[in-house]
């Protein structure tokens, strides 16, 4: 019986919380009735209970390795490439309120930019770094609009690979 009472009190207690703690690895924003009103400072911050809330974003550097992509270059070479993108939140307000799931979006933009750039380039351009510069330029432009800074874009793997595509191929039987 007392356990239900304690659970109820604990579940209601967060409505009357008058503080927010912002660690060194976070940046945040205080909202009043859903509208951003001020930035969280590192450490202990007072907020009005039932009126204000705090949202935080992790500002440490993240490194995402994208899944391998099997791509064909413009000169017909089939390659398997994997890309690593490291990024960091530099504008918590934009990151939290202007875009949904910016981390996943960066991975999608990087994978799309890699695919389209490799398809339009030769294998030599992939190996000499020309493709990587083009991909980085596209990813940096997208990330800036989402409150992120790109630290590094690099290949994890870039190797020639045979293609085994059997769908849509007709076998000519001489017999």
TIDRENTI-664079 format. One record per residue: residue number from 1; residue in three letters; z, x, y of N, C-alpha, C in turn. Coordinates in steps of 0.2 Angstrom, whole numbers. Layout:
BEGIN
KOLZA pos code   n.w   n.u   n.v  ca.w  ca.u  ca.v   c.w   c.u   c.v
KOLZA NUM  ala     Z     X     Y     Z     X     Y     Z     X     Y
...
This chain:
BEGIN
KOLZA pos code   n.w   n.u   n.v  ca.w  ca.u  ca.v   c.w   c.u   c.v
KOLZA   1  unk     0     4    -6     0     0     0     0     4     6
KOLZA   2  unk     4     9     6     5    14    12    -2    18    13
KOLZA   3  unk    -5    19     7   -11    24     8   -17    20    11
KOLZA   4  unk   -17    13    10   -22     9    14   -21     9    22
KOLZA   5  unk   -14     9    23   -12     9    30   -14    15    33
KOLZA   6  unk   -12    21    30   -14    27    33   -21    29    33
KOLZA   7  unk   -25    26    29   -32    27    29   -35    23    35
KOLZA   8  unk   -32    17    36   -35    13    42   -33    16    48
KOLZA   9  unk   -27    19    49   -25    22    55   -29    29    56
KOLZA  10  unk   -30    32    51   -34    38    52   -42    37    54
KOLZA  11  unk   -44    31    51   -51    29    53   -52    27    60
KOLZA  12  unk   -46    24    63   -47    21    70   -45    27    75
KOLZA  13  unk   -41    32    72   -39    37    77   -44    41    81
KOLZA  14  unk   -50    42    78   -55    45    81   -58    42    87
KOLZA  15  unk   -57    35    88   -59    32    94   -55    34   100
KOLZA  16  unk   -49    36    99   -44    38   104   -43    45   105
KOLZA  17  unk   -48    49   102   -48    56   103   -50    58   110
KOLZA  18  unk   -46    62   113   -47    64   120   -49    72   121
KOLZA  19  unk   -51    75   116   -53    82   116   -60    83   112
KOLZA  20  unk   -63    88   113   -68    91   109   -68    99   110
KOLZA  21  unk   -69   102   104   -68   109   104   -75   112   103
KOLZA  22  unk   -77   116   107   -84   120   106   -83   127   105
KOLZA  23  unk   -85   129    99   -84   136    96   -89   140    99
KOLZA  24  unk   -89   147    98   -93   152   101  -100   151    98
KOLZA  25  unk  -101   148    92  -108   147    89  -111   141    91
KOLZA  26  unk  -108   137    96  -111   131    98  -112   130   105
KOLZA  27  unk  -117   126   107  -117   123   114  -117   116   113
KOLZA  28  unk  -115   112   118  -115   105   118  -115   101   124
KOLZA  29  unk  -115    95   124  -116    90   129  -111    85   128
KOLZA  30  unk  -108    83   134  -103    77   134  -107    71   136
KOLZA  31  unk  -107    65   133  -111    59   135  -106    54   137
KOLZA  32  unk  -107    50   142  -103    45   144  -107    38   143
KOLZA  33  unk  -105    34   138  -109    28   137  -116    30   135
KOLZA  34  unk  -117    35   131  -123    37   128  -128    42   133
KOLZA  35  unk  -126    43   139  -129    47   144  -126    53   145
KOLZA  36  unk  -130    59   145  -127    66   146  -124    66   153
KOLZA  37  unk  -118    69   153  -115    69   160  -113    77   162
KOLZA  38  unk  -112    81   156  -110    88   158  -110    92   151
KOLZA  39  unk  -111    98   152  -111   103   146  -104   104   144
KOLZA  40  unk  -103   105   137   -97   108   135   -96   115   136
KOLZA  41  unk   -90   117   138   -88   124   139   -85   126   132
KOLZA  42  unk   -86   133   131   -83   136   125   -75   134   125
KOLZA  43  unk   -73   132   120   -65   131   119   -64   124   119
KOLZA  44  unk   -58   122   122   -55   115   122   -58   111   128
KOLZA  45  unk   -61   105   127   -64   101   132   -60    94   132
KOLZA  46  unk   -58    92   138   -56    85   138   -61    80   139
KOLZA  47  unk   -61    74   135   -66    69   136   -62    62   136
KOLZA  48  unk   -65    57   140   -61    51   140   -62    47   133
KOLZA  49  unk   -56    45   130   -57    41   124   -61    35   125
KOLZA  50  unk   -64    33   120   -68    27   120   -74    27   124
KOLZA  51  unk   -75    32   129   -80    31   134   -85    37   133
KOLZA  52  unk   -82    43   132   -86    49   131   -86    52   124
KOLZA  53  unk   -92    55   122   -92    58   116   -95    65   117
KOLZA  54  unk   -95    69   112   -97    76   112  -102    77   107
KOLZA  55  unk  -108    80   108  -113    82   103  -114    90   104
KOLZA  56  unk  -115    93    98  -115   100    98  -121   103    94
KOLZA  57  unk  -124   108    96  -130   111    92  -128   119    91
KOLZA  58  unk  -129   121    85  -128   128    83  -133   132    86
KOLZA  59  unk  -131   137    90  -135   142    94  -136   149    90
KOLZA  60  unk  -134   149    84  -135   155    80  -142   156    78
KOLZA  61  unk  -145   162    77  -152   163    75  -153   160    68
KOLZA  62  unk  -158   156    66  -159   154    60  -166   157    57
KOLZA  63  unk  -166   158    51  -173   161    48  -175   156    43
KOLZA  64  unk  -181   153    43  -184   149    38  -190   152    35
KOLZA  65  unk  -190   152    28  -195   154    25  -199   148    22
KOLZA  66  unk  -205   148    24  -209   142    23  -212   143    15
KOLZA  67  unk  -213   137    12  -216   138     5  -223   141     5
KOLZA  68  unk  -224   144    -1  -231   147    -1  -237   142     0
KOLZA  69  unk  -242   144     3  -248   140     4  -254   144     1
KOLZA  70  unk  -258   140    -3  -264   143    -6  -269   141    -1
KOLZA  71  unk  -273   146     2  -278   145     7  -284   149     6
KOLZA  72  unk  -290   146     8  -296   150     8  -298   152    15
KOLZA  73  unk  -300   159    16  -302   161    22  -309   159    24
KOLZA  74  unk  -311   161    30  -318   159    31  -323   163    27
KOLZA  75  unk  -321   169    25  -326   173    21  -325   171    13
KOLZA  76  unk  -322   166    11  -321   164     4  -316   167     0
KOLZA  77  unk  -311   171     3  -306   174    -1  -300   169    -1
KOLZA  78  unk  -298   168    -7  -292   164    -8  -286   168    -8
KOLZA  79  unk  -281   165    -4  -275   169    -3  -269   165    -4
KOLZA  80  unk  -263   168    -6  -257   164    -6  -253   168     0
KOLZA  81  unk  -250   164     5  -247   166    10  -240   163    11
KOLZA  82  unk  -235   166    13  -229   163    15  -227   166    22
KOLZA  83  unk  -224   162    26  -222   164    32  -214   163    34
KOLZA  84  unk  -211   168    38  -204   167    39  -204   166    47
KOLZA  85  unk  -200   161    49  -200   160    56  -192   160    58
KOLZA  86  unk  -190   164    63  -183   164    65  -183   162    72
KOLZA  87  unk  -178   157    73  -177   154    80  -170   153    81
KOLZA  88  unk  -169   151    88  -162   149    90  -163   144    96
KOLZA  89  unk  -158   140    96  -157   135   101  -155   138   108
KOLZA  90  unk  -159   137   113  -158   140   119  -156   134   125
KOLZA  91  unk  -158   128   123  -157   122   128  -154   117   123
KOLZA  92  unk  -148   116   123  -145   111   119  -146   104   121
KOLZA  93  unk  -147   103   127  -148    96   129  -155    94   127
KOLZA  94  unk  -160    98   128  -167    96   125  -167    96   118
KOLZA  95  unk  -164   100   114  -163   101   107  -160    94   104
KOLZA  96  unk  -155    92   107  -151    86   105  -154    80   106
KOLZA  97  unk  -157    79   112  -159    72   115  -167    71   116
KOLZA  98  unk  -171    76   116  -178    76   117  -182    76   111
KOLZA  99  unk  -180    78   105  -184    79    99  -179    77    93
KOLZA 100  unk  -182    74    88  -179    73    82  -180    78    77
KOLZA 101  unk  -175    82    74  -176    87    69  -180    92    71
KOLZA 102  unk  -179    96    76  -183   101    79  -184   107    74
KOLZA 103  unk  -178   108    70  -179   114    65  -184   112    60
KOLZA 104  unk  -185   106    57  -190   104    53  -197   104    56
KOLZA 105  unk  -197   102    62  -203   102    66  -206   109    67
KOLZA 106  unk  -202   114    68  -204   120    68  -208   123    62
KOLZA 107  unk  -205   121    56  -207   123    50  -214   120    49
KOLZA 108  unk  -215   113    51  -221   110    50  -226   112    55
KOLZA 109  unk  -225   114    61  -230   117    66  -232   124    63
KOLZA 110  unk  -227   128    61  -229   134    58  -234   134    52
KOLZA 111  unk  -232   129    48  -236   129    42  -243   126    44
KOLZA 112  unk  -244   121    48  -250   119    50  -254   124    54
KOLZA 113  unk  -251   128    59  -254   133    62  -257   139    58
KOLZA 114  unk  -252   140    53  -254   145    48  -261   143    44
KOLZA 115  unk  -260   137    42  -266   134    38  -272   134    42
KOLZA 116  unk  -272   131    48  -278   131    51  -281   138    54
KOLZA 117  unk  -276   142    55  -279   149    58  -282   153    52
KOLZA 118  unk  -278   153    46  -281   156    40  -288   154    38
KOLZA 119  unk  -289   147    38  -295   144    37  -301   146    41
KOLZA 120  unk  -299   148    48  -304   150    53  -305   157    53
KOLZA 121  unk  -301   161    49  -301   168    50  -304   171    43
KOLZA 122  unk  -305   178    44  -307   182    38  -301   185    35
KOLZA 123  unk  -302   187    29  -296   190    25  -294   197    29
KOLZA 124  unk  -299   200    32  -297   206    35  -292   205    41
KOLZA 125  unk  -294   199    45  -290   197    51  -283   195    48
KOLZA 126  unk  -282   192    42  -276   190    40  -271   197    39
KOLZA 127  unk  -275   202    36  -271   208    34  -270   212    40
KOLZA 128  unk  -274   212    45  -273   217    51  -268   214    56
KOLZA 129  unk  -266   208    55  -261   205    60  -264   200    65
KOLZA 130  unk  -270   199    66  -273   195    71  -271   188    70
KOLZA 131  unk  -271   186    63  -269   179    62  -262   178    64
KOLZA 132  unk  -258   182    62  -250   182    64  -249   181    71
KOLZA 133  unk  -253   184    76  -252   184    83  -254   177    85
KOLZA 134  unk  -260   174    82  -262   167    84  -257   162    82
KOLZA 135  unk  -254   163    76  -249   158    74  -243   158    78
KOLZA 136  unk  -241   164    79  -235   165    84  -236   162    90
KOLZA 137  unk  -241   163    93  -243   159   100  -242   152   100
KOLZA 138  unk  -245   149    94  -244   142    93  -237   139    92
KOLZA 139  unk  -234   143    88  -227   141    86  -222   142    93
KOLZA 140  unk  -223   147    96  -219   148   102  -220   143   107
KOLZA 141  unk  -226   140   108  -228   135   113  -224   129   111
KOLZA 142  unk  -224   127   105  -221   121   102  -214   121   103
KOLZA 143  unk  -211   127   101  -204   128   101  -200   127   108
KOLZA 144  unk  -204   130   113  -201   130   119  -200   123   122
KOLZA 145  unk  -204   118   120  -204   111   122  -198   108   119
KOLZA 146  unk  -195   110   113  -190   107   109  -183   111   111
KOLZA 147  unk  -183   115   115  -177   119   117  -175   125   112
KOLZA 148  unk  -180   127   109  -179   133   104  -183   139   107
KOLZA 149  unk  -180   145   105  -184   151   106  -186   154    99
KOLZA 150  unk  -192   157    99  -194   160    93  -192   167    93
KOLZA 151  unk  -189   170    88  -187   177    88  -193   181    84
KOLZA 152  unk  -195   178    79  -199   182    75  -203   177    70
KOLZA 153  unk  -210   179    69  -214   176    65  -218   181    61
KOLZA 154  unk  -217   181    54  -220   187    50  -221   184    43
KOLZA 155  unk  -226   188    40  -228   186    33  -222   188    29
KOLZA 156  unk  -221   184    24  -216   186    18  -221   189    13
KOLZA 157  unk  -226   185    11  -231   187     6  -238   185     9
KOLZA 158  unk  -243   189     8  -250   188     9  -254   192     4
KOLZA 159  unk  -256   188    -1  -259   192    -7  -266   187    -9
KOLZA 160  unk  -271   191   -11  -276   188   -14  -274   185   -20
KOLZA 161  unk  -277   179   -22  -275   175   -28  -281   171   -30
KOLZA 162  unk  -281   171   -37  -287   167   -40  -285   159   -39
KOLZA 163  unk  -291   156   -38  -290   148   -37  -292   145   -44
KOLZA 164  unk  -287   141   -46  -288   137   -52  -289   130   -50
KOLZA 165  unk  -294   128   -48  -295   121   -46  -300   117   -51
KOLZA 166  unk  -297   113   -55  -301   109   -60  -303   102   -59
KOLZA 167  unk  -300    99   -53  -302    93   -52  -309    92   -48
KOLZA 168  unk  -313    88   -51  -319    87   -47  -325    92   -50
KOLZA 169  unk  -323    96   -55  -328   100   -57  -331    98   -64
KOLZA 170  unk  -337    97   -64  -341    95   -70  -343   101   -74
KOLZA 171  unk  -342   100   -81  -344   106   -85  -351   104   -88
KOLZA 172  unk  -355   109   -87  -362   108   -90  -362   111   -97
KOLZA 173  unk  -363   106  -101  -363   108  -108  -371   109  -111
KOLZA 174  unk  -373   115  -112  -380   116  -114  -382   112  -121
KOLZA 175  unk  -377   110  -125  -379   108  -131  -381   100  -131
